[in-house]
């Protein structure tokens, strides 16, 4: 994505320390030390006005180098609950931005502010009619989008594959399978009848067209990563969320938040195979419920989120300039 945007990129060594074998922790600790040395040199040579980080262990060496070089540091938490790295780094930060006010409880009241979740402008402008024309879909038929991330979500792909014909009797499907199951799903598509194949759009991965893929849908089946909190509300898109069971509490918390606000339903990964088809049929067959979910999702959208974060970064840059 960085290369596609034409931006310069510097990488540093890093490694996680949580729930790993002692020898892996030792090796990753050395990587973090090397990462700190590399980050120190990058910041020394580049001389940034502000350092902006969004979480994960890779941010730790950069944040520590920024602190020691007295460069203003801003953290953005996309999820609703911070991991260990963000909790620790927040002590070094000048400001902490959160997507929703509920996440502010984890940070100092003097540092935290609610920015909203920033999304690409295309998500705010995409419309259903244009999106369905782009994907050559029926303008009026119920449409399901399926997305499991760039690598894909095997349990979601396999659950969809198991009931694909029944799904296609109910709705059109835009399925972004990811790389892991691309060959399997392509073979599955080739085995469909010509009539069913007409309503099944299969992609390994898309980026520029993702806003259109989601805008074309009446309902999305997806994991509950952080982007769920921004992209689905921006489009007013109801969702069936299947939290990745090995991602700590983050995806569970994200899914529960969307469910609590009436914008989604949650299905556990272990229950997906048996619950997927009934859930899709039930939701797509109940326009009243979908309309309520759309409205609840839109209430969570913050179209000014990117501007809020940018304004705060600029304010921090001014404090650096004022301080010499």
C-alpha positions as CSV (number, residue, x, y, z in Angstrom):
1,X,0.0,0.0,0.0
2,X,2.8,2.4,0.8
3,X,4.6,1.7,-2.5
4,X,1.2,2.1,-4.4
5,X,0.9,5.5,-2.8
6,X,4.4,6.5,-3.9
7,X,5.6,7.2,-0.4
8,X,9.1,6.6,0.9
9,X,9.4,3.8,3.4
10,X,12.0,2.9,6.0
11,X,11.7,-0.4,7.8
12,X,13.0,-1.5,11.2
13,X,13.5,-4.9,12.9
14,X,11.0,-5.7,15.6
15,X,9.3,-8.6,17.3
16,X,6.5,-9.4,19.8
17,X,7.0,-10.4,23.4
18,X,3.6,-11.7,24.4
19,X,2.7,-15.4,24.9
20,X,5.9,-16.7,23.3
21,X,8.5,-19.3,24.2
22,X,11.4,-17.9,26.3
23,X,13.9,-18.3,23.4
24,X,11.6,-16.4,21.0
25,X,11.2,-13.6,23.5
26,X,15.0,-13.4,23.8
27,X,15.4,-13.3,20.0
28,X,12.7,-10.7,19.6
29,X,14.1,-8.6,22.4
30,X,17.3,-8.3,20.4
31,X,15.3,-7.4,17.3
32,X,13.6,-4.6,19.3
33,X,17.0,-3.3,20.5
34,X,18.2,-3.2,16.9
35,X,14.9,-1.6,15.9
36,X,15.5,1.1,18.5
37,X,19.0,1.8,17.1
38,X,17.6,2.0,13.5
39,X,14.7,4.2,14.6
40,X,17.1,6.5,16.4
41,X,19.1,7.0,13.3
42,X,16.0,7.5,11.1
43,X,14.6,10.2,13.4
44,X,17.9,11.9,13.9
45,X,18.5,12.2,10.1
46,X,14.8,13.0,9.1
47,X,14.2,15.3,12.1
48,X,10.4,15.0,12.1
49,X,8.1,17.6,13.8
50,X,5.8,14.8,15.1
51,X,5.9,11.1,15.4
52,X,2.6,9.4,14.8
53,X,2.1,5.7,15.7
54,X,-0.9,3.4,15.6
55,X,0.0,0.5,17.8
56,X,1.7,-2.9,17.7
57,X,5.2,-3.9,18.9
58,X,6.9,-2.4,15.9
59,X,5.9,1.1,17.2
60,X,7.8,0.6,20.5
61,X,11.3,1.4,19.2
62,X,10.1,4.4,17.3
63,X,8.1,5.8,20.2
64,X,11.0,5.4,22.6
65,X,13.4,7.0,20.1
66,X,11.0,9.9,19.7
67,X,10.7,10.4,23.4
68,X,14.4,10.4,24.0
69,X,14.9,12.9,21.1
70,X,12.1,15.1,22.5
71,X,10.0,14.8,19.4
72,X,6.2,15.2,20.1
73,X,4.5,11.8,20.0
74,X,0.9,11.0,19.1
75,X,-0.7,7.6,19.3
76,X,-3.9,6.6,17.5
77,X,-5.8,3.6,18.8
78,X,-8.0,2.1,16.1
79,X,-9.4,-0.7,18.2
80,X,-11.7,-0.3,21.2
81,X,-9.2,-1.8,23.6
82,X,-5.5,-1.2,23.6
83,X,-2.9,-4.0,23.5
84,X,0.1,-4.1,25.8
85,X,2.3,-2.0,23.5
86,X,-0.2,0.9,23.3
87,X,-0.9,0.8,27.0
88,X,2.9,1.1,27.7
89,X,3.6,3.7,25.0
90,X,0.7,5.9,26.0
91,X,2.9,7.0,29.0
92,X,5.4,8.4,26.5
93,X,2.8,10.1,24.3
94,X,1.8,13.8,24.2
95,X,-1.6,12.9,22.8
96,X,-3.7,9.8,22.3
97,X,-6.5,9.7,19.7
98,X,-9.2,7.0,20.0
99,X,-12.0,6.1,17.5
100,X,-14.8,6.1,20.1
101,X,-15.1,7.7,23.5
102,X,-15.5,4.2,25.2
103,X,-11.8,3.6,24.5
104,X,-10.7,6.8,26.3
105,X,-11.1,5.1,29.7
106,X,-7.7,3.4,29.2
107,X,-5.7,6.6,28.9
108,X,-4.9,9.8,30.8
109,X,-7.8,12.3,30.5
110,X,-5.3,15.0,29.8
111,X,-3.9,13.2,26.8
112,X,-6.8,11.4,25.2
113,X,-9.3,12.8,22.6
114,X,-11.9,11.1,20.4
115,X,-11.1,11.5,16.8
116,X,-13.2,8.9,15.1
117,X,-11.9,6.3,12.8
118,X,-10.4,7.7,9.6
119,X,-11.3,6.1,6.3
120,X,-10.4,6.9,2.7
121,X,-12.6,9.5,1.1
122,X,-13.9,7.0,-1.4
123,X,-15.8,5.2,1.4
124,X,-17.7,8.4,2.1
125,X,-18.6,9.0,-1.5
126,X,-19.4,5.4,-2.8
127,X,-23.0,4.8,-3.7
128,X,-24.8,1.5,-4.3
129,X,-26.0,2.1,-7.9
130,X,-22.5,3.0,-9.2
131,X,-21.0,0.2,-7.3
132,X,-23.3,-2.5,-8.7
133,X,-22.8,-1.2,-12.2
134,X,-19.1,-1.4,-11.7
135,X,-19.3,-5.0,-10.6
136,X,-22.0,-5.8,-13.3
137,X,-24.5,-6.9,-10.7
138,X,-28.2,-6.9,-10.7
139,X,-29.3,-3.5,-9.4
140,X,-32.1,-4.8,-7.3
141,X,-31.1,-8.3,-6.1
142,X,-29.9,-8.7,-2.5
143,X,-26.1,-8.7,-2.3
144,X,-23.7,-10.1,0.2
145,X,-20.0,-9.1,0.4
146,X,-17.5,-11.5,2.0
147,X,-14.1,-10.3,3.2
148,X,-11.5,-11.9,5.4
149,X,-8.5,-9.6,5.0
150,X,-5.6,-9.6,2.5
151,X,-4.6,-13.2,3.4
152,X,-8.1,-14.3,3.8
153,X,-10.0,-16.0,6.6
154,X,-10.0,-19.8,6.0
155,X,-13.0,-20.6,8.2
156,X,-15.1,-17.9,6.5
157,X,-14.0,-19.1,3.0
158,X,-14.8,-22.8,3.8
159,X,-18.1,-21.9,5.4
160,X,-19.1,-19.9,2.3
161,X,-17.9,-22.7,0.0
162,X,-20.0,-25.3,1.9
163,X,-23.2,-23.5,1.2
164,X,-22.3,-21.5,-1.9
165,X,-25.2,-22.8,-4.1
166,X,-27.7,-22.0,-1.3
167,X,-26.3,-18.6,-0.8
168,X,-26.5,-17.8,-4.5
169,X,-30.1,-18.9,-4.6
170,X,-30.6,-16.2,-2.0
171,X,-28.3,-13.3,-3.1
172,X,-25.5,-12.1,-5.3
173,X,-22.1,-12.5,-3.7
174,X,-18.9,-10.4,-3.9
175,X,-16.3,-12.7,-2.3
176,X,-12.8,-11.4,-1.6
177,X,-11.1,-14.7,-0.6
178,X,-7.5,-13.6,0.1
179,X,-4.4,-15.4,-1.1
180,X,-4.6,-18.5,1.1
181,X,-7.7,-20.0,-0.4
182,X,-7.6,-18.4,-3.9
183,X,-7.1,-21.6,-5.9
184,X,-9.7,-23.5,-3.9
185,X,-12.3,-20.9,-4.3
186,X,-11.5,-20.4,-8.0
187,X,-12.0,-24.2,-8.5
188,X,-15.3,-23.9,-6.5
189,X,-16.5,-21.1,-8.8
190,X,-15.7,-23.1,-11.9
191,X,-17.9,-25.9,-10.6
192,X,-21.0,-23.7,-10.4
193,X,-23.8,-23.8,-13.0
194,X,-23.8,-20.9,-15.5
195,X,-26.8,-19.3,-13.8
196,X,-25.3,-19.3,-10.3
197,X,-21.8,-18.3,-11.6
198,X,-23.4,-15.1,-13.0
199,X,-24.2,-13.9,-9.5
200,X,-20.8,-14.7,-7.9
201,X,-17.9,-12.2,-8.1
202,X,-14.7,-13.8,-6.8
203,X,-11.5,-11.8,-6.2
204,X,-8.2,-12.7,-4.5
205,X,-7.7,-9.2,-3.2
206,X,-8.8,-5.7,-4.1
207,X,-7.7,-2.3,-2.7
208,X,-8.8,0.6,-4.8
209,X,-12.2,-1.0,-5.5
210,X,-12.9,-2.0,-1.9
211,X,-15.2,1.0,-1.2
212,X,-17.3,0.0,-4.2
213,X,-17.3,-3.7,-3.2
214,X,-18.8,-2.8,0.2
215,X,-21.1,-0.1,-1.2
216,X,-22.6,-2.6,-3.6
217,X,-23.6,-4.9,-0.6
218,X,-26.7,-5.0,1.5
219,X,-24.8,-7.0,4.1
220,X,-21.2,-7.9,4.7
221,X,-19.6,-11.1,6.3
222,X,-16.2,-10.3,7.7
223,X,-13.7,-10.5,10.6
224,X,-13.9,-7.8,13.2
225,X,-10.6,-6.0,12.7
226,X,-10.2,-2.4,13.4
227,X,-11.3,-1.3,9.9
228,X,-14.7,-2.7,10.7
229,X,-15.3,0.2,13.1
230,X,-14.7,2.8,10.4
231,X,-15.5,1.5,7.0
232,X,-18.8,-0.2,7.7
233,X,-20.3,2.8,9.5
234,X,-19.0,5.1,6.8
235,X,-21.2,3.2,4.3
236,X,-24.0,2.4,6.7
237,X,-23.4,-1.3,6.1
238,X,-25.0,-4.0,8.3
239,X,-22.6,-6.8,9.1
240,X,-22.2,-10.3,10.3
241,X,-18.9,-10.3,12.3
242,X,-16.8,-13.4,12.9
243,X,-14.0,-12.4,15.3
244,X,-10.7,-14.1,14.7
245,X,-10.4,-16.3,17.8
246,X,-6.6,-16.0,18.0
247,X,-6.4,-12.1,18.0
248,X,-6.6,-11.6,21.8
249,X,-9.6,-9.7,22.9
250,X,-9.5,-7.0,20.2
251,X,-11.8,-8.5,17.6
252,X,-14.3,-9.8,20.2
253,X,-14.4,-6.3,21.7
254,X,-14.9,-4.7,18.3
255,X,-17.6,-7.1,17.3
256,X,-19.4,-6.7,20.7
257,X,-19.3,-2.9,20.2
258,X,-21.0,-3.1,16.8
259,X,-23.6,-5.6,18.1
260,X,-24.3,-3.4,21.1
261,X,-25.0,-0.4,18.9
262,X,-27.3,-2.5,16.7
263,X,-25.1,-2.4,13.6
264,X,-24.1,-6.0,13.4
265,X,-24.7,-9.6,14.6
266,X,-21.8,-11.7,15.9
267,X,-21.1,-15.4,15.1
268,X,-18.3,-17.3,16.8
269,X,-15.8,-18.8,14.5
270,X,-16.6,-22.3,15.8
271,X,-20.3,-21.8,15.0
272,X,-20.0,-20.3,11.6
273,X,-20.6,-23.4,9.5
274,X,-24.0,-24.1,11.0
275,X,-25.1,-20.5,11.5
276,X,-23.9,-18.7,8.3
277,X,-26.7,-19.6,5.9
278,X,-29.6,-19.1,8.3
279,X,-28.2,-15.7,9.4
280,X,-27.8,-14.5,5.9
281,X,-31.2,-15.6,4.8
282,X,-32.8,-14.1,7.9
283,X,-31.2,-10.7,7.6
284,X,-31.6,-10.3,3.8
285,X,-35.2,-11.4,4.1
286,X,-36.0,-8.8,6.7
287,X,-35.7,-5.3,5.1
288,X,-37.0,-3.6,8.2
289,X,-34.2,-5.1,10.4
290,X,-31.6,-4.2,7.7
291,X,-32.8,-0.7,7.6
292,X,-32.5,-0.3,11.3
293,X,-29.0,-1.8,11.2
294,X,-28.0,0.6,8.4
295,X,-29.2,3.6,10.5
296,X,-27.4,2.3,13.6
297,X,-24.2,1.8,11.6
298,X,-24.3,5.3,10.1
299,X,-24.7,6.8,13.6
300,X,-21.2,5.5,14.4
301,X,-19.6,7.2,11.4
302,X,-17.2,10.1,11.9
303,X,-16.5,11.5,8.4
304,X,-14.3,14.2,10.0
305,X,-12.0,11.7,11.7
306,X,-9.0,12.1,9.4
307,X,-9.2,15.9,9.7
308,X,-9.4,15.7,13.5
309,X,-6.2,13.7,13.6
310,X,-4.4,15.9,11.1
311,X,-5.3,19.0,13.0
312,X,-3.9,17.6,16.2
313,X,-0.7,16.5,14.5
314,X,-0.3,20.1,13.2
315,X,-0.9,21.5,16.6
316,X,1.8,19.2,18.0
317,X,4.2,20.3,15.2
318,X,3.6,23.9,16.2
319,X,4.6,23.1,19.8
320,X,7.9,21.5,18.5
321,X,8.6,24.6,16.3
322,X,7.8,27.0,19.2
323,X,10.1,25.0,21.4
324,X,13.0,25.3,18.9
